[in-house]
Amino acid sequence: MNMPILIIGAGLSGLTTARLLTNSGIPNIVFEASPPDRSQGFSISLRDWGYEVLLEALGGLPLSSLTRGVAPDRHVGGHGWVDLVMRDSRTGEVLVAPDPATQPSIVRANRNALRAWIADCGDDELDIRYGHRLQSVQGTIGDMTAVFENGSRYRGSLVVAADGVHSTVRSKILPHIVPEVVPAVVYHGEFQLPRVEFERLIRPLAGASNVLAGVGDGFNTPITICNLTPTLAHLDWSYSRPARGDDDPLYRPNSTGEEAKQIPQALLDELATCSLAEPWAQILSAEAIRQHSVFHWTSRYVSMARSDADAAAERGVVFVGDSWHAMPIFGGEGGNHALVDGVELAAALRDGLSHLDKAVAAYYDGAWRRCHDAVRRSKGRFYVLHRPIAEWRELAEKKVSMSSSRSTSVPVPV
Ligand SMILES: Cc1cc2nc3c(=O)[nH]c(=O)nc-3n(C[C@H](O)[C@H](O)[C@H](O)COP(=O)(O)OP(=O)(O)OC[C@H]3O[C@@H](n4cnc5c(N)ncnc54)[C@H](O)[C@@H]3O)c2cc1C
């Protein structure tokens, strides 16, 4: 096969696919709409079933190789550890703590660092063309053309749609599939603290954990480490709760990118009524938030029927990551599935390069059920994580452990 595989999107799914195809000597090109220096500095939770598959596919790398490259606290000797403890954000008291014997292995990863690490995990450099926003795709499997807004056109054997929840490829090939909005209010703020201030304010409760999870009466307030250095702590917070009908002043699913960056007075007023304890009280105070880079997330999910995936395959397109199974961010699974998709698609193509249609079908045979179930699960998890405080207290009293050995329902906020 001479023509390259055309991968649209340099996120986790696209880069994983590209890295593994490249390591197998299969020609491919990645096209990314953004410039190379974009920032997505927040961190995500990687689960053992996600990172182990990736490390194995990369040649059996040890976990330490990953954590040295991506852990938010790697610059100060950390390994991205998460304690999975849920605290009452009005008192700081521990509500739920997992049993260390059965605690699942979760590693925090800075998303920027993870993308760079995946791209670097091989001898041959990836061919990534930044500033290439896909406009349309044409052709049939074996002979595809991708057309970009900058006027360039490329031919390839297959198009891999790794272009995220708002996938252009999906909107052209399967226009009837549109992302659905989760009725959730989610505000996200990024900020920095001098390291000494971090040690004084956050460390006493968070200990060595990269996530300080706080819950209230139907709301969540996690604080997470994005990047920790000897002198600075780059952190973020989220405030989330179910939407309260159409008149909810904080539920703005149709806001534009600029509107999503505004801090509504209603948010400040609502946070002031939450009776938060330290460190949440200080970090989520009106005065502090006005200094943060705040964003209103609209959480969306995508579900694709197997028949739609098969129809797209006949037209030379295969989906990986959020483009076909974006899921609510609560309890984070989406990034893990994006990695596993990339691993499984690259393996199927390596084993069946001469019959692309069969290779794509083999990929979906494994991936479709896994991803379909995950979207359903993560929608339900939103309500579990935002339960009334009385239910959290009941759990605390019963000393119920929320963990299980390989459970995907462990409540890891964002
Ligand atoms: C706040 C937050 C917290 C999260 N926490 C977790 C977590 O803890 N654990 C977890 O597993 N997951 C988490 N996720 C989800 C995870 O980040 C995503 O599931 C994952 O990044 C999806 O990867 P992807 O490659 O499919 O898509 P993306 O990362 O969205 O990448 C798509 C890429 O395609 C590019 N693109 C888009 N359109 C075009 C076009 N027309 N032409 C060319 N390029 C294009 C985009 O610029 C982008 O680079 C979180 C997400 C958010 C927002």
The ligand as an ORCA input file, in Angstrom:
! r2SCAN-3c Opt
* xyz 0 1
  C     -12.284     19.332     31.650
  C     -12.123     17.945     31.095
  C     -11.680     16.945     31.930
  C     -11.540     15.640     31.441
  N     -11.093     14.665     32.291
  C     -10.912     13.421     31.821
  C     -10.394     12.423     32.673
  O     -10.115     12.642     33.855
  N     -10.187     11.175     32.152
  C     -10.483     10.881     30.852
  O     -10.281      9.744     30.439
  N     -10.984     11.826     30.034
  C     -11.201     13.080     30.477
  N     -11.683     14.040     29.644
  C     -12.039     13.659     28.269
  C     -10.800     13.588     27.372
  O     -10.058     14.787     27.483
  C     -11.268     13.377     25.931
  O     -12.110     12.240     25.894
  C     -10.086     13.110     25.001
  O      -9.190     14.191     25.045
  C     -10.595     12.883     23.578
  O      -9.501     12.770     22.719
  P      -9.729     12.859     21.156
  O      -8.401     12.704     20.528
  O     -10.795     11.937     20.726
  O     -10.331     14.308     20.883
  P      -9.679     15.791     21.172
  O      -8.739     15.698     22.286
  O     -10.850     16.660     21.236
  O      -8.843     16.021     19.852
  C      -9.459     16.345     18.631
  C      -8.453     17.151     17.819
  O      -9.000     17.364     16.509
  C      -8.738     18.697     16.126
  N      -9.768     19.082     15.139
  C     -11.076     19.330     15.362
  N     -11.694     19.624     14.203
  C     -10.749     19.563     13.223
  C     -10.775     19.765     11.810
  N     -11.897     20.102     11.161
  N      -9.630     19.594     11.117
  C      -8.467     19.250     11.754
  N      -8.381     19.071     13.088
  C      -9.513     19.219     13.818
  C      -8.841     19.491     17.430
  O      -8.149     20.724     17.341
  C      -8.181     18.521     18.402
  O      -6.796     18.703     18.490
  C     -11.843     15.351     30.094
  C     -12.268     16.376     29.244
  C     -12.428     17.648     29.734
  C     -12.897     18.721     28.789
*
